[in-house]
Amino acid sequence: MNSTYAAYDETLSTSDSLQIEPEDNSAIAGCLRAARSAQRAWRAVTIPERLRILRRFRGRLAADAESLCRSVSLPNRTPKDTIAAEILPLADACRFLERNAARILRSRRETNRNRPWWMGAVSVTTYREPRGVILIVGPRNYPLFLPGVQTLQALTAGNAVLWKPAPGGSQIALRFAQWMQEAGLPSDLLHILPEAPEAARASIRGGVDLVVLTGSSETGRLVLHQAADTLTPAVMELSGCDAVFVRDDADISLVVQALMFGLRFNGSATCIAPRRVFVARKCYSALCRSLADSASALPLLVVESRLRSRVIGLARAAIAGGARLLCGDLEAENGPNMSPIILADARPEMELLQSDIFAPVLCLVPVDDDDQALAAADKCPYALGAAVFGKRDGAENLARRLNVGCVVVNDVIVPTADPRVAFAPRRRSGFGVTRGAEGLLEMTVVKSVAARERGPRRHLEPAGPQDLRIVRSLLEISHGPTLGGRIRAAFRLAVSVVRRLQGK
């Protein structure tokens, strides 16, 4: 482990969270310089060599998963949850890169079929090149999986990484970095920054080449405001208030299972957990009854007191506006625990259905059909993900109509851990792509090389009186609407070229 990691490990042993002092900005600048220097050599390393490191790291994940679990301290989590929610999908993401990264990142020689005929012997090759140094700002709710996949993709694409963990995430980030180095990652390609927001701000001021943030919409606004000063590009995976669509041919027992899972999984602190449930009237009463019966089996969940108070306040306001409490305790505002809240007869314009809340709450809205459900869902400014329940053809047709980045059909949350799935939020939920093949490409920039292999270069010669007639004829030959017009343009072109050669 290099000196940077050692220093942070020492800090972790004496403090629950890393606090960066103003003078520590020089340390961040040093990390950035070291990362940029290391990246220059790393980009020359072949992709198969980079992937060999990932393969060794993946083996370590499998062998030492329990020790990695001890680095995660989150309420509502067990070691089994951490392995299933973070370590297993991270290992799957490694293998996906090992199998596919070389193909995804390879250069592409464009075919001559699409070359304009008048262009002559020009070849075009498109390359995907690393961006440079990427700042990855991780979230608190999934401190390993989300920034871990982004880091693996960034390194595979030839970048260096500065990883700023969320509060409480330093220990697992440091363990990740240590294992990557032990797997063969060169020093200074991956730096774990302090948890304090100033570490991210200092990195942006220092000149990183891309910011990848997973966090709240409010944090996204702050980061974008600073990134604008340096014109730093950004990928923003921000908050969600995800919709679930229950069509009239849905399996109600499956829907209930899925919604119960969404309420309890990770304490419902998941950006794509179900929040708004649009239910066809045909099955609305049956779903309400089943949810009310099943909710009694849900455990109390640990929810931070300020968030708990906010949720209860919004739920009370919704009830005052006509919603109906199916289950939940709106009086218990003391203590760390919260019972999941389910409201029926909610309306899309209620503030509770317009808010990004990381707490166990569901709001049910009856709808007449898919069109009404779509119109109601679009009233929410967040567009991260969604789920649709119903027979496959109709459900997938509705999924294609949704204005969100990722849709799960007849399930919730878990299928998005498939390493093939790209995450592309919309509207207030962010922009850019993480994970999947498209997420790997997001870690690169495009370079096109157009080479003239042979032939005349008339455009380099001094302009002549026939040039306007020549280019006008070329345009009509290539794109004229009628065959006769194109033939006449070819004749005019021949005459103009002859006259130009004659110096007229």
N, C-alpha and C positions, 0 to 999 in steps of 0.2 A: 504494500500500500504506500502511495507516495505521501509526501509531507503534508499536502493539503488535507487528505483524508485523515491522517493521523491527528492533525490539529482539531478537526471537527469531532473525531471520536473522543478526544480529551474533553472537549466542551460538553459533549453529550453525557459524559460521566459525572459532570458537576452541575448540570442544569437540565430541567425538563424541556426547555425550548431554547433554540439558538437566537440570541439577540445580537444584531449587528450594530456596532457603533459607527458614527459618521466617519471616523478615521479608517474603518475597515473597508471603505470603498476602494482603497488602494489594493486590498487583497483580492477584491472582485476583479479589478482591472488586471491584476497579475494572473488570475485564473483565465481571463479572457485572452490575454497575450499568449499564455502557454497553450491554451486550446487551439488558438489559430495557428501557432507554429506546428503543433502536432498534426493538425488537420491537413496541412500542406503535404506531409509525407503520407498520411492515411489515404488520401484520395488516389494516390498512385498504387495502393495495394489492390490486388485483384479481388473481385467479388467472391470467388470461391475461397480465398484466404480469409476474408472477413467472416464468411459463413462458418468456417471451421471453428472459429471462436464461439459463435452462437451455439454450435452443436455441443461443444464442451460445457458451455454455460447451462444449456438445457438439461444435460445429464446431472449437473450439480443441483438444479431445481428439483429434479425427481428424487435424488438421493438424500437431500437435506431439507425437505419441505418443512418438517416439524420445527427445525431450528429457525427457519425463516418466519414461521408463524409467531414465534416468540417476539419478533421485532414489530408485530402489529398490535397496537393497543386501541381497540375501538369498542364502544358499547354495542351490545346486541350481536356480538361476534363470538363464534367458537372456532377452534383450530380447523374443524371440518369445513366451516363456512369459508375461512380464508383460503384453504387449499382449493375448494371448489370455485370460489368467486374470483380468486386472484392468481394463484400459482398454476393451477391446471390450464386456464386459458392463456396465461403468459407463455407456458411451455408450448402450447399449441401454436401460438403466434411465432415462436422461434422456428418450429418445424415448417410452418407455412413459408417463412422467409427462406429457409434452407432449400426448399423445393422450388420456389418460384421467383426469388428475387433476381436472379441472373436473367431470366426471361423478361421480367417486367422492366428491368433497367437497361436492357441492351439497346444499342443504337439501331436506328431504322433507316435503311436506304430507300428513298422514295422511288417508285416505279416510273419509268418514262411515259407510261400510258397517260398520265395526267399532266405531262409537261406541255406547255403551249408550243405549238409547232414552230412558231417564229422565234422561239427562244434559243434554238440551236443546241449544241452539245453541253447542256448544263446539268450537272448531277446535284442532287440535294440529299444530305444526310442529317438526320435529327438525333441529337445526343441528349441524354439526361445526366446532368452534372450535379454534384453536391452543392448545397447553398453555402456552406462554410461552417459557422458556429451557430447552433440552434439553442435557444433558451426554452426549456420545457418547465412550465409552472404546473405542478401537480395538485390534485384535489385531496381533500381530507378523507372522503368517504371510500375511495379505492386508491390507497397510497402507493400500491405496487403495480397493479395491472395496467391502469390507464397511462401513467407516465412511463411505466416500464416498456409497454409496447411502442410508444412513441420514441423512446430512446433507442430501442433495438432497430426500429425502422430508420431513424436518423443515422445511426452508426453504419448500418448496412449500406445506406446510400452514399457513404463516404464523408459524413459530417463529423464534427466534434459536438459535444453536448454540455451545456450547463443546466443542471437539474435543480430547480428550487422546490423543495418539498413544502407541502402544507404543514401547519402546526401539528406536531406529533408524528410526522412522516420521515424525519431525518434518519432514524435508526434503520429502517428497512431500505431506504435509498442508499445508505452507506454500505449495507450488506450487499445490495445489488452491485454496486460499483466494485467492491472488493472481489466478489465472485467473478465479475467480468474480467478484472485484471488477472486473477488467478487462471482464468480460461485463456489468457493470452492477449487481452486488449492492451495496446500500448499506453504508457503513462500519459496523462494530461489530455486524453481524448474525452474523458468523462469526469466532470467536476460536480460534486454535490455542494450546493450553496447553502448558506444559512436559511432558516425558515422565514426570517423577517421579510416583509414586503420590500424593504429598501434594497435587499439583494437583487430582486428582479429589476427594480428601477435603475440600480447602478449598472446592471448588465445591459439594459436597453440603452442607457446613456453611453456606455462603452462601445456600442456598435455591433451587437449581435446581428446575424443575417436573417433570422426568422424567430418569431415568438409563437410558441404553441401553448395555449392556456386551456386548462379544464377547470372551470370554476363558475361562480355566479355571474349573472348578467351585470350586476353592479361592478364587480371586479373587472369584468371585460371592458366596461366603459372607461375605467381608470387606466387600464393597460393600453387601450387603444389611444387614449388621449396622449399618453406619453410617447407611444410608438409613432404617432403622427409627427412629432417634433423631429424625429430622425428618419422619417419615411421608411420605417421598418415594417416589412410585411408581417402578417399575423394570421394564425389559425385559431379560431375561437370556438371551443365546444362549451357552451354556456348552459344556463338553467333550462329546465323543462317543466311543463305542466301537462303531462301526456294524456292523450285521449284514448279511450277504448270504445270500439263500436261493436255493439251486440245486435246482429241482424236477427230477423224473426225465425230463421232456420238454425240458429246457434244451439249448441249443446249446453244447456243451462248449468248442468252439474260441472262441466269443464270450465265454464266462465267463472263460477263461484270458486273453484279450486285456484284458478289463475289469479283472481282478485285477492283472495286470502294470502296467496304466496306473495303478491306484490306489496301487501300491507306489512308482512312480517320480515321479508328478506332484507337483510342488512339494516333492520330497523326502519325500513321504507326510505332510507337515505340513499336513494338511487335516482339519478336524473331522469331515467325513463320508467320509473315506477308509475303505475296507473293512478290517475287523479280524477279525471273527468270521464264518466261512463255514459255514453249515449245509447239508449236501449230502445229497441222497437217496442211499440206499445203492446203488441201481441204477447210478448213475454216479460213485460215490465213488472207486473205484479208478482209473477212467479219468481223472478230474480230477487226482488226486494225481500220476499219471504225467506228465500234460501239464504241470502246474505245475513239477514237478521238472526236466523237460526245458527249459522256457522260462525258468526262473529264472536260468540261467547267462548269459543275455543281459542281465540287469539290471545297471546301472552301480552302482558304489559311491557312496554318498550321504553328504553331510556331515551329521553328527548331533552335537549338543552332547554333550560327554563325560559329564556327569552323567546325561543322559537315556539315552545309549548304555549306560552301566553298569547302569542300572535295567532296561532292556529285556533285556539279556543275563542279568541275575540272575533276572528273572521267567521267561524262556525256559528256563533251567536248572532252575528249580523245577518247571515244567510237564513237562519231560522226566523228571525224577525221579518225577513223579506218573503217568507212563504215556504222555505225548505222544511223538511221533516226529519227529525233525528231518528235514524234506525237503530244505531247503537253508539256507545261512547259516553264518557263522563265529562261533561262540560263544567263541572264544579271543582274538579281536582286540579288546582293550579299549583299546589305545593308538592315538594318532593321531586325526585328525578324521573319518575315513571309516568307514562301516559297510556291510556287505553286507546286503541284505534277508533277513529270517528268515521261513521258512514252516514251520509245525508241523502235522503230521497227528495224528489220533486224540486231539485235545484234548477236554477236558470243560468244560462251561459254568461250573462252579463254580471253576475254576482262577483264580488271581489275575490272570493275564495277560489273561483274558477278562472281567475285572471292572474293568479299569483304563483310564483315558483317556491314551493314549500317542500322541504326535506323532512316530512313527518307523515305518520300513518293516517291519511285522510282520503276518503273517496266521496265523490259527489255524483249522484245518479240523475240523469236528465232523460225524460221520456221523449221520443221522437216518432214521427209518422213514417218516415222512410229515409233512405240514404241521402237524398238531397237535403232534407231538413237537418239531418245529422251533420252533414258537411258544412252547411251554413252556420250552424250553431258552433261547431268546433272552430271555425275560422274567426270567431269573435275573440278568441284568446290570442295574445301576441306571441306566444311561444310555439315553436314548431320543431321540436327535437325528434320525437318518435311517436309511434302510435301502435295500437294493436287492433286487429279485426277478428271477430268470431262469427263463424257461419260456414256453410258448405263452401268448398274450396273455390269453385269458379266465381261465384258471386262475391266472396270475401276478397279474392285477389283482384277482382275488377274494382271493388271499392278501394282497396289498398293503392292501386295505381292512380286513383283520383285524389288522394290525400296530399295536401301541401306540407309534407314533413320529409325529413331526410331518411328515416328508417322505419319500416313497418314490419311487425311480426304478425303472422296469421295463425290463429288458434293456439296461441301461447303468449307469454309475456317475458321480457327481460332476457332470459337465459340464451335464446338463439342468437342474440346479438354478440355473444362471446365467441361465436364462430369466427376464426381468423380471416375468413373470406369476406366477412361483412364490413363494408365501409360505412363510416359514420359521417354524415354531411348535414349538419344542422342548418336551419333556415330561420329567417325573421329574427326575433329577439333572442333566439337560442344560439345564434352565432353563424359562422360561415367557415368555409374551408373543409378539408376532409382529414379524418384520422382513421387509422386502421384499414385493413384490406389492401388490395393492390393500389387503389387510388390514394390511400394514406401514405404508402411508400413513395409514390410519385410526388406527393405534396412536399416531400423532403428534398426535392430536386428542383433545378431550374433547367429550362430548355435552351439548347444551343443548336442553331441550324447552320450548316456549312453548305454553301452553294458554290460549286466549282465549275469553272468554264474549262472544258477539256481541250477543245479545238475549235476551229472555224473562225470566220471573220468577226470583228468587233466594231461594226460600223458606227455604233453609238459613241465610240471614243473619238471619232473623227470630227473635225469642225462642222458646225451646222451648215446645211445647204438649202437652197430654195425649194427642193423637192421633198424635204423631210416631212412637212405637214401632210402632203398628199400620200406619202408612203405610210405613215402611222395611221392615217385615216382609212386607207385601204386595208391595212392589216386588221384594224378593228372590225370593219364590215365583213371581211373574209371569214374571220373567226366567229363573229357573233351576229351577223346580219340575219334578219327574220325570214328572208326568201332566198331560194336557190338562185334565181335570176340575178338578184342584187349581189350575191356573193361572187357569181361568175363575172359580172361587170367590174366588181372591185378588184378581182384578180387581174383582169386586163389592165385596169388603171395602175395597179401596182407594178406590173411588168414595164409599162411605159415609163413610170416615174423612176424605177431603178435604172433603166437604160439611160435616161436623161441625166441622172445623178452621176453615173459612171462617165458620161461624156462631159461632165463639169458644167452642165446647164442648170 
